[in-house]
Structures are given as structure tokens and as C-alpha cells.
Amino acid sequence: MSNGIGDWIHPVVNDSIGDWIHPVVNDSIGDWIHPVADTVSSVASHLVFVWRPSGYELREREGEPPALGEEVEEDGARMEVVKVAASPLPDDDRRAAYLMPV
């Protein structure tokens, strides 16, 4: 029967840290430590703010954002990237591209 965290920590203080950690943790520690590249999706996404007469429309796109000054196509119209910045959404690490019609 499991009693919680006490089952994972050895009750007696010994000379080595390995004696403090449950053997299952010691044996599998390499299984859950991975390089950052293994844990991050290989296909990044970004946000796009598309200018409209009524205001900007927020959209999500796959891949890296286009570069400042680059021309892209949205809804059949040519648009220019006028700004690339951090996402304004909370806790969102993606970049955002702001598009204006050409």
C-alpha cells in the first residue's frame, strides 16, 4: 500500500544521495531527462495579425514567422509584414507577425 511521498524517500539518512532516492527513481532517471530538442515540437507555430478595415484578425500559422518586410498571401491578397514581435497572449512564447495590405 502506498503512503505517498514517504514511499519514495528512504527513511534513514545515509552517506550517499542514491540511498535517499527510491531505487525506481535511481534506475529510471535517464529515461525522463531528455535534451530540449526532444521535448520541443519540430514544427513551430506563430501568430499572424491580418489587417482588416474592421480591425486585426488573429490567426495561427505553422512554422516560423515571416521576416519584417516580407510579402505573404492571406485570403488571396498580398500583405506585407510590418512588425514581428512577441505574442501579446499571456504565457505564449510564440512570435507574432503583423500584416498590412500591399
C-alpha positions in Angstrom: 0.0 0.0 0.0 1.3 3.4 -0.9 1.5 6.2 1.7 2.6 8.9 -0.6 6.0 10.7 -0.8 7.3 8.7 2.1 7.4 5.6 -0.1 9.8 7.5 -2.4 12.3 8.8 0.1 14.5 6.4 2.1 13.7 6.8 5.9 17.3 6.5 7.0 19.8 9.2 6.3 22.8 7.6 4.6 26.1 8.8 3.2 25.0 8.9 -0.4 22.1 10.7 -2.1 21.4 7.5 -4.0 20.3 5.9 -0.7 17.8 8.7 -0.2 16.0 8.3 -3.5 13.8 5.3 -4.2 15.5 2.7 -6.4 12.9 3.1 -9.1 13.8 6.8 -9.4 17.6 5.9 -9.5 17.1 3.3 -12.2 15.0 5.4 -14.5 16.4 8.9 -14.1 17.9 8.8 -17.5 14.6 7.8 -19.0 12.9 11.1 -18.2 15.8 13.5 -18.7 15.9 14.5 -22.4 17.6 17.2 -24.4 15.4 20.2 -25.1 15.2 19.3 -28.8 13.4 16.0 -27.9 10.7 17.8 -25.9 10.0 20.7 -28.3 7.9 20.2 -31.3 9.9 20.3 -34.5 7.2 22.4 -36.2 6.9 25.7 -34.5 3.9 27.9 -34.9 3.4 31.7 -34.9 0.6 34.2 -34.8 -0.5 36.4 -37.6 -2.4 39.6 -37.2 -4.1 40.3 -40.5 -5.3 43.9 -41.0 -8.9 44.4 -42.0 -11.0 47.6 -42.2 -12.8 46.4 -39.1 -9.6 45.7 -37.1 -6.9 43.0 -37.0 -7.9 39.3 -37.2 -5.7 36.9 -35.2 -4.7 33.7 -36.9 -2.3 30.8 -36.1 0.2 29.6 -38.7 2.7 26.7 -38.7 6.4 27.3 -39.0 8.5 30.3 -38.2 7.0 33.8 -38.7 7.8 35.7 -41.9 10.6 38.3 -41.8 9.9 42.0 -41.4 9.3 43.5 -44.9 8.4 40.1 -46.5 5.3 39.8 -48.6 2.9 37.0 -47.9 -0.5 36.0 -49.2 -3.6 35.9 -47.0 -7.1 35.2 -48.4 -5.8 35.8 -51.9 -4.4 39.3 -51.0 -0.8 40.3 -50.9 0.2 41.5 -47.5 3.5 43.0 -46.1 4.9 42.1 -42.7 5.2 45.5 -40.9 6.1 44.2 -37.5 7.3 41.0 -35.8 7.0 40.9 -32.1 6.3 38.6 -29.1 2.8 37.2 -28.8 0.5 39.5 -26.9 -1.2 36.5 -25.4 -0.5 35.5 -21.8 2.0 32.6 -21.3 2.6 32.4 -25.1 6.2 32.2 -26.2 5.4 32.4 -29.9 6.2 35.3 -32.2 3.5 37.3 -34.0 3.7 38.9 -37.4 1.5 41.9 -38.2 0.4 42.2 -41.8 -0.9 45.1 -43.8 -2.2 45.1 -47.4 0.4 46.0 -50.1 
